[in-house]
Amino acid sequence: MNNDVLYNQMVKPAKRDNNKLRSYLIVNPCLCKHIPACPNILMEKAEQLSNKLLEYISNSSILVIAFSETATAVGAACAYYLHKNNQVYFITTTRENYDNEEYIDFSEVHSHAAAQKLYTKNLHNIINNIKHIVFIEDEITTGNTIINLYNALNKKYKCENINFWTISLINGMKQENFDNFKKHNITPLYLLKTNNDDILQLINNIDENGEKYNCNTESSSINIINLKGYINPRFVTSYEDYYTKLIDLYDKIKHNININDTLILGTEECMFAGILFGFKLGGNILFHATTRSPIVPVKYENYPLFSRYSLESFYEKNRVTYIYNLKKYDNIYIVTDSIYNNDGVNSLINALKIKDNKNITIINLGG
C-alpha cells in the first residue's frame, strides 16, 4: 500500500485543547479510539506492523511494552500476531495508581497527563531471559518518551544483552531523532513516515465551532454483566495467558451481544478486550473509547472530531475524560476493567443518552 493511501487512512490532524507544548495530535481512525471504527481495521494494521518485526525475529523471547493510553490496544494486537512463533510477554505502561506496587516512572512531556508508570511486579523473573524488548506506539513524534523509558529500564535491569525495537503505525521523527535512537541501539519500524511540520500548519487557524457537552452525573439504571478472571496487563504477563483468558471471557458473553448496529465502547486504557470481542463477533460492530485527551471539536468537512462530551473517569473521581463523535446505535456494550467511580459511570451513560441511546450494557471485566 502506497504512502498516499496510508496517509489518507491514518492521518487526521486535530488541535489539542490548551496544550502549549504540542498544539496538535494525529487522530488515526484505524486505532478505534477517538473515532468509532471496525475492530478488523486495527487488527489488520497490527498484523502489517508485526510482520515488519517478524522479518527480523523468530522463535525468540520478546517483551512487548505498549504505551498508554492509545497504544495499549495496538500493542496487544501486535502481540497477538507476534506470539504465534515467539515466547511473548506483555505489559502496558499506565497512569493508574496501585498502592504498594513498585514501578518505574518516566515522563511523556508533551502529553495532557505527563507522568507514566511501568509496574515492575514479576519483571525481574523474566527480564534475564528476554532477547528483545519492543516498544509499541500508535505514533512517534520525537521518540523522547521511549528514550526516557529505555534509560529507566537500563538503569534498573542492566539490559546490555537485549535488543530494543520500536514499532509504530506512524513515525514523524526528524533525522536527529533517528540519530538518537541509533545512539541508544533502538531500531524503529513503522508503516508510515510523516512530516509533522506540514501537519502543524493544517490546524493553526481552525475555527473552534464544534459541539461541547458537559455530562451530568445523575444516577442512571444500567444493566451490568460482571465477569471474573481478567488478567490486568498493567502488570507483566505471558501473552498466551492473557489472550487465553480474554477468549474465555468472550465465550461467556458472546451470546449476550446483539451484533446489529452495535457499538462496543472501551474506557481509557482498557481497549483491547472490547476490540478482540468485536473482532471475534464480526458483523456490523464498531469500537470506540473514552480518552483523557482534550481535543478541540470543529464542524469542518475534513476535520475528524465534530462533538466532544466531557465526562468523569470510571477510574478516579474528578478526573476529566472525553468521548467524541457520539451517535445513536441500536446496542451499546461498555467493556471496562473498572466501575470504581459511580459518577464516571453515570456521566458516560448520560452522554450516550443525549443521542437517544437506550440499550446500554456494561461488561465489567473485574480487573
RODO-2510 file (C-alpha; in nm, 4 decimals, decimal comma):
residues 367
     n   res          X          Y          Z
     1     m     0,0000     0,0000     0,0000
     2     n     0,1494     0,3345    -0,1031
     3     n     0,2129     0,6242     0,1340
     4     d    -0,0674     0,8442    -0,0007
     5     v    -0,3283     0,5774     0,0682
     6     l    -0,1884     0,5087     0,4158
     7     y    -0,1749     0,8802     0,4910
     8     n    -0,5399     0,9272     0,3981
     9     q    -0,6351     0,6260     0,6107
    10     m    -0,4407     0,7121     0,9239
    11     v    -0,3653     1,0853     0,9454
    12     k    -0,6430     1,3210     1,0544
    13     p    -0,4798     1,6237     1,2224
    14     a    -0,6647     1,7784     1,5163
    15     k    -0,5981     2,0573     1,7638
    16     r    -0,5124     1,9838     2,1255
    17     d    -0,7122     2,1900     2,3702
    18     n    -0,4875     2,4302     2,5636
    19     n    -0,1579     2,2433     2,5243
    20     k     0,1370     2,4810     2,4902
    21     l     0,3955     2,2053     2,4434
    22     r     0,2341     2,0482     2,1377
    23     s    -0,0658     2,2105     1,9735
    24     y    -0,1769     1,9192     1,7559
    25     l    -0,2198     1,5456     1,7558
    26     i    -0,2929     1,2913     1,4873
    27     v    -0,6339     1,1303     1,5125
    28     n    -0,5927     0,7902     1,3490
    29     p    -0,9282     0,6263     1,2623
    30     c    -0,7578     0,2860     1,2390
    31     l    -0,6966     0,2895     1,6148
    32     c    -1,0695     0,2641     1,7033
    33     k    -1,0027     0,5277     1,9709
    34     h    -1,1356     0,8784     1,9083
    35     i    -1,3477     0,7788     1,6088
    36     p    -1,5695     0,4675     1,6017
    37     a    -1,4234     0,2097     1,3631
    38     c    -1,4365    -0,1590     1,2828
    39     p    -1,2020    -0,3692     1,5010
    40     n    -1,0883    -0,5550     1,1884
    41     i    -0,9147    -0,2379     1,0718
    42     l    -0,6940    -0,2169     1,3808
    43     m    -0,6161    -0,5888     1,3697
    44     e    -0,5201    -0,5632     1,0020
    45     k    -0,2818    -0,2736     1,0672
    46     a    -0,1337    -0,4541     1,3678
    47     e    -0,0659    -0,7602     1,1526
    48     q     0,1088    -0,5474     0,8891
    49     l     0,3182    -0,3803     1,1591
    50     s     0,4036    -0,7080     1,3313
    51     n     0,5153    -0,8604     1,0031
    52     k     0,7811    -0,5904     0,9738
    53     l     0,9318    -0,7078     1,3019
    54     l     0,8886    -1,0767     1,2170
    55     e     1,1272    -1,0252     0,9258
    56     y     1,3991    -0,9967     1,1916
    57     i     1,2726    -1,2036     1,4853
    58     s     1,1591    -1,5663     1,5026
    59     n     1,1466    -1,8302     1,7760
    60     s     1,2705    -1,5867     2,0351
    61     s     1,1659    -1,4321     2,3666
    62     i     1,0035    -1,0891     2,3431
    63     l     0,8767    -0,8385     2,5958
    64     v     0,6146    -0,6146     2,4340
    65     i     0,5614    -0,2805     2,6099
    66     a     0,2558    -0,0908     2,4844
    67     f     0,2278     0,2768     2,5710
    68     s    -0,0712     0,4253     2,7486
    69     e    -0,3256     0,5148     2,6627
    70     t    -0,3934     0,4980     2,2931
    71     a    -0,1320     0,2354     2,2048
    72     t    -0,2466    -0,0203     2,4638
    73     a    -0,4769    -0,1725     2,2023
    74     v    -0,2422    -0,1684     1,9038
    75     g     0,0291    -0,3102     2,1318
    76     a    -0,1893    -0,6000     2,2419
    77     a    -0,2975    -0,6570     1,8818
    78     c     0,0668    -0,6697     1,7657
    79     a     0,1464    -0,9149     2,0447
    80     y    -0,1414    -1,1313     1,9152
    81     y     0,0496    -1,1792     1,5891
    82     l     0,3992    -1,1874     1,7400
    83     h     0,3186    -1,4627     1,9893
    84     k     0,2337    -1,7186     1,7231
    85     n     0,6008    -1,8094     1,6739
    86     n     0,7693    -1,6410     1,9708
    87     q     0,7526    -1,6509     2,3503
    88     v     0,5859    -1,3158     2,4165
    89     y     0,5358    -1,1336     2,7441
    90     f     0,3103    -0,8316     2,7514
    91     i     0,2704    -0,5205     2,9643
    92     t     0,1270    -0,1737     2,9190
    93     t     0,2520     0,1475     3,0682
    94     t    -0,0136     0,3246     3,2693
    95     r    -0,1179     0,6383     3,4502
    96     e    -0,3194     0,4425     3,7065
    97     n    -0,2074     0,4050     4,0688
    98     y    -0,1775     0,0732     4,2503
    99     d    -0,0902     0,1096     4,6167
   100     n     0,2170    -0,0748     4,7470
   101     e     0,3321    -0,1803     4,3997
   102     e     0,6789    -0,0827     4,2748
   103     y     0,7125     0,0923     3,9425
   104     i     0,9493     0,2722     3,7080
   105     d     0,8335     0,6261     3,6470
   106     f     0,9082     0,8224     3,3322
   107     s     0,7668     1,1214     3,1513
   108     e     0,5711     1,1884     2,8330
   109     v     0,6399     1,5607     2,8467
   110     h     0,4073     1,6849     2,5709
   111     s     0,1053     1,4919     2,6990
   112     h    -0,2002     1,6190     2,8847
   113     a    -0,1023     1,3703     3,1592
   114     a     0,2760     1,3585     3,1515
   115     a     0,3572     1,1115     3,4309
   116     q     0,3669     0,7469     3,3247
   117     k     0,4465     0,4280     3,5133
   118     l     0,5707     0,0823     3,4268
   119     y     0,4899    -0,1523     3,7132
   120     t     0,7764    -0,3909     3,7862
   121     k     0,5942    -0,6747     3,9609
   122     n     0,7349    -1,0035     3,8198
   123     l     0,9546    -0,8224     3,5645
   124     h     1,2656    -0,9394     3,7463
   125     n     1,1511    -1,3011     3,6953
   126     i     1,1601    -1,2766     3,3160
   127     i     1,3975    -0,9969     3,2188
   128     n     1,7127    -1,2103     3,2145
   129     n     1,5561    -1,4448     2,9576
   130     i     1,4302    -1,1715     2,7250
   131     k     1,6135    -1,1289     2,3925
   132     h     1,4060    -0,8420     2,2530
   133     i     1,2118    -0,5542     2,4077
   134     v     0,9610    -0,3984     2,1696
   135     f     0,8118    -0,0579     2,2471
   136     i     0,4799    -0,0132     2,0667
   137     e     0,3259     0,3260     1,9958
   138     d     0,0497     0,4466     1,7685
   139     e     0,2624     0,7451     1,6610
   140     i     0,6181     0,8555     1,7406
   141     t     0,6993     1,2246     1,7031
   142     t     1,0368     1,2758     1,8710
   143     g     1,0923     0,9409     2,0439
   144     n     1,1785     1,1172     2,3701
   145     t     0,9196     0,9247     2,5739
   146     i     1,0638     0,5957     2,4510
   147     i     1,4177     0,7107     2,5305
   148     n     1,3037     0,8061     2,8816
   149     l     1,1671     0,4564     2,9464
   150     y     1,4661     0,2916     2,7773
   151     n     1,7018     0,4755     3,0140
   152     a     1,4913     0,3875     3,3181
   153     l     1,4828     0,0182     3,2240
   154     n     1,8579     0,0079     3,1688
   155     k     1,9221     0,1788     3,4992
   156     k     1,7165    -0,0802     3,6881
   157     y     1,7864    -0,4010     3,4942
   158     k     2,1170    -0,3551     3,3040
   159     c     1,9784    -0,4583     2,9640
   160     e     2,3087    -0,4821     2,7703
   161     n     2,2193    -0,8157     2,6069
   162     i     1,8687    -0,7165     2,4983
   163     n     1,7804    -0,5860     2,1525
   164     f     1,5475    -0,2849     2,1566
   165     w     1,2900    -0,2052     1,8888
   166     t     1,0088     0,0405     1,8392
   167     i     0,7169    -0,0316     1,6110
   168     s     0,4544     0,2297     1,5377
   169     l     0,1819     0,2885     1,2845
   170     i     0,3111     0,6401     1,2184
   171     n     0,6598     0,7878     1,2571
   172     g     0,7076     1,1649     1,2444
   173     m     1,0661     1,1773     1,3730
   174     k     1,3277     1,4066     1,2257
   175     q     1,6803     1,2955     1,1409
   176     e     1,8217     1,3989     1,4790
   177     n     1,5616     1,1772     1,6470
   178     f     1,6604     0,8802     1,4318
   179     d     2,0247     0,9510     1,5202
   180     n     1,9326     0,9490     1,8895
   181     f     1,7640     0,6098     1,8521
   182     k     2,0718     0,4757     1,6739
   183     k     2,2958     0,6033     1,9550
   184     h     2,0830     0,4028     2,2006
   185     n     2,0749     0,0944     1,9741
   186     i     1,6969     0,1186     1,9272
   187     t     1,5675     0,0109     1,5855
   188     p     1,2491     0,1873     1,4653
   189     l     0,9976     0,0184     1,2337
   190     y     0,6736     0,1759     1,1113
   191     l     0,4057     0,1737     0,8437
   192     l     0,4001     0,5429     0,7533
   193     k     0,6541     0,8278     0,7687
   194     t     0,5065     1,1759     0,8123
   195     n     0,6320     1,5330     0,8132
   196     n     0,4825     1,6899     1,1234
   197     d     0,5766     2,0444     1,0191
   198     d     0,3175     2,0111     0,7425
   199     i     0,0613     1,8722     0,9887
   200     l     0,1148     2,1630     1,2278
   201     q     0,0240     2,4183     0,9609
   202     l    -0,3069     2,2477     0,8908
   203     i    -0,4567     2,3157     1,2347
   204     n    -0,3153     2,6589     1,3230
   205     n    -0,6128     2,8663     1,2126
   206     i    -0,9161     2,6445     1,2611
   207     d    -1,2478     2,7832     1,3796
   208     e    -1,3377     2,6214     1,7137
   209     n    -1,7075     2,5776     1,6407
   210     g    -1,7764     2,2146     1,7358
   211     e    -2,0316     2,0866     1,9842
   212     k    -1,9273     2,0598     2,3509
   213     y    -2,1287     1,8912     2,6249
   214     n    -2,0590     1,8691     2,9981
   215     c    -2,2343     1,5497     3,1022
   216     n    -2,4030     1,5294     3,4404
   217     t    -2,3517     1,2516     3,6937
   218     e    -2,7148     1,1898     3,7847
   219     s    -2,7800     0,8271     3,8665
   220     s    -2,8963     0,6017     3,5837
   221     s    -3,0166     0,2436     3,5960
   222     i    -2,7988     0,0200     3,3823
   223     n    -2,7572    -0,3474     3,3026
   224     i    -2,4194    -0,4811     3,4210
   225     i    -2,2619    -0,8164     3,3353
   226     n    -1,9893    -0,8918     3,5919
   227     l    -1,7082    -1,1227     3,4851
   228     k    -1,4161    -1,2695     3,6787
   229     g    -1,0627    -1,3732     3,5933
   230     y    -0,9449    -1,0899     3,3693
   231     i    -0,5641    -1,0556     3,3664
   232     n    -0,4586    -0,6946     3,4182
   233     p    -0,1950    -0,6139     3,1506
   234     r    -0,0580    -0,3243     3,3579
   235     f     0,1479    -0,5999     3,5224
   236     v     0,3674    -0,8205     3,3049
   237     t     0,2004    -1,1408     3,1886
   238     s     0,2557    -1,4178     2,9418
   239     y     0,0637    -1,3061     2,6349
   240     e    -0,0626    -1,6627     2,5884
   241     d    -0,2202    -1,6489     2,9359
   242     y    -0,3632    -1,3022     2,8753
   243     y    -0,5156    -1,3974     2,5404
   244     t    -0,6497    -1,7327     2,6632
   245     k    -0,8304    -1,5615     2,9498
   246     l    -0,9795    -1,2993     2,7155
   247     i    -1,1146    -1,5771     2,4922
   248     d    -1,2589    -1,7476     2,7998
   249     l    -1,4381    -1,4245     2,8928
   250     y    -1,5514    -1,3785     2,5321
   251     d    -1,7056    -1,7263     2,5322
   252     k    -1,9056    -1,6291     2,8413
   253     i    -2,0568    -1,3129     2,6916
   254     k    -2,0752    -1,3702     2,3149
   255     h    -2,4329    -1,4980     2,3246
   256     n    -2,5423    -1,1844     2,5136
   257     i    -2,4290    -0,9455     2,2403
   258     n    -2,6524    -0,8372     1,9552
   259     i    -2,4220    -0,7627     1,6608
   260     n    -2,6667    -0,5474     1,4625
   261     d    -2,5876    -0,1733     1,4637
   262     t    -2,3688    -0,2236     1,7697
   263     l    -2,1009    -0,0140     1,9375
   264     i    -1,8512    -0,1640     2,1819
   265     l    -1,7096     0,1106     2,3987
   266     g    -1,3810     0,0913     2,5900
   267     t    -1,2678     0,3075     2,8804
   268     e    -0,9357     0,4943     2,8654
   269     e    -0,6532     0,2361     2,8772
   270     c    -0,8955    -0,0573     2,8613
   271     m    -0,9414    -0,1074     2,4880
   272     f    -0,8117    -0,4407     2,3605
   273     a    -1,0639    -0,6654     2,5365
   274     g    -1,3524    -0,4885     2,3625
   275     i    -1,1674    -0,4774     2,0314
   276     l    -1,0995    -0,8511     2,0490
   277     f    -1,4638    -0,9224     2,1344
   278     g    -1,5751    -0,7155     1,8341
   279     f    -1,3138    -0,8793     1,6100
   280     k    -1,4373    -1,2258     1,7044
   281     l    -1,8069    -1,1373     1,6784
   282     g    -1,7807    -0,9765     1,3352
   283     g    -2,0995    -0,8333     1,1911
   284     n    -2,1903    -0,4671     1,1988
   285     i    -1,9833    -0,3792     1,5072
   286     l    -1,7816    -0,0650     1,5728
   287     f    -1,5400     0,0074     1,8581
   288     h    -1,4751     0,3404     2,0277
   289     a    -1,3207     0,4508     2,3577
   290     t    -1,3143     0,7279     2,6132
   291     t    -0,9876     0,9180     2,6456
   292     r    -0,8008     1,1593     2,8686
   293     s    -0,7030     1,3669     2,5644
   294     p    -0,8767     1,7080     2,5422
   295     i    -0,9161     1,7838     2,1704
   296     v    -1,0930     2,0791     2,0103
   297     p    -1,4067     1,9732     1,8191
   298     v    -1,4670     2,1527     1,4891
   299     k    -1,7517     2,1397     1,2382
   300     y    -1,5475     2,1235     0,9208
   301     e    -1,5637     1,8715     0,6387
   302     n    -1,2093     1,7363     0,6696
   303     y    -1,1700     1,7697     1,0462
   304     p    -1,2093     1,4387     1,2359
   305     l    -1,3952     1,5401     1,5553
   306     f    -1,7165     1,7430     1,5499
   307     s    -1,8532     1,6868     1,9030
   308     r    -1,6984     1,6417     2,2473
   309     y    -1,8552     1,5121     2,5679
   310     s    -1,6765     1,5874     2,8956
   311     l    -1,7089     1,3071     3,1500
   312     e    -1,5812     1,1868     3,4825
   313     s    -1,3455     0,8923     3,4697
   314     f    -1,4525     0,5375     3,5580
   315     y    -1,1213     0,5119     3,7448
   316     e    -1,0859     0,8256     3,9554
   317     k    -1,3141     1,0931     4,0959
   318     n    -1,2708     1,4419     3,9475
   319     r    -1,0563     1,3160     3,6593
   320     v    -1,1954     1,4629     3,3385
   321     t    -1,2197     1,2328     3,0387
   322     y    -1,3817     1,2725     2,6997
   323     i    -1,5652     1,0922     2,4253
   324     y    -1,6089     1,2239     2,0727
   325     n    -1,8487     1,1907     1,7788
   326     l    -2,1310     1,0057     1,9509
   327     k    -2,4408     0,8964     1,7601
   328     k    -2,7352     0,6648     1,8138
   329     y    -2,6885     0,2859     1,7990
   330     d    -2,9319     0,0014     1,8484
   331     n    -2,6986    -0,1541     2,1077
   332     i    -2,4032    -0,0286     2,3115
   333     y    -2,1766    -0,2502     2,5242
   334     i    -1,9261    -0,0753     2,7517
   335     v    -1,6296    -0,3070     2,8148
   336     t    -1,4275    -0,1858     3,1126
   337     d    -1,1907    -0,3065     3,3829
   338     s    -1,3274    -0,0567     3,6357
   339     i    -1,6619     0,0690     3,7601
   340     y    -1,4923     0,2174     4,0663
   341     n    -1,6348     0,5677     4,0261
   342     n    -2,0154     0,5697     4,0044
   343     d    -2,0152     0,9328     3,8917
   344     g    -1,7947     0,8358     3,5996
   345     v    -2,0281     0,5530     3,5014
   346     n    -2,3304     0,7828     3,5225
   347     s    -2,1697     1,0616     3,3195
   348     l    -2,0895     0,8246     3,0305
   349     i    -2,4398     0,6773     3,0361
   350     n    -2,5879     1,0272     3,0330
   351     a    -2,3630     1,1264     2,7409
   352     l    -2,4884     0,8277     2,5426
   353     k    -2,8480     0,9195     2,6248
   354     i    -2,8004     1,2671     2,4768
   355     k    -2,8010     1,0861     2,1412
   356     d    -3,1061     0,8810     2,2464
   357     n    -2,9187     0,5567     2,3098
   358     k    -3,1319     0,3248     2,5206
   359     n    -2,9970    -0,0308     2,5030
   360     i    -2,6755     0,0099     2,7052
   361     t    -2,4954    -0,2730     2,8887
   362     i    -2,1743    -0,2631     3,0915
   363     i    -1,9473    -0,5673     3,0668
   364     n    -1,7289    -0,5382     3,3763
   365     l    -1,4120    -0,7440     3,3324
   366     g    -1,3420    -0,7304     3,7035
   367     g    -0,9791    -0,6239     3,6678
***
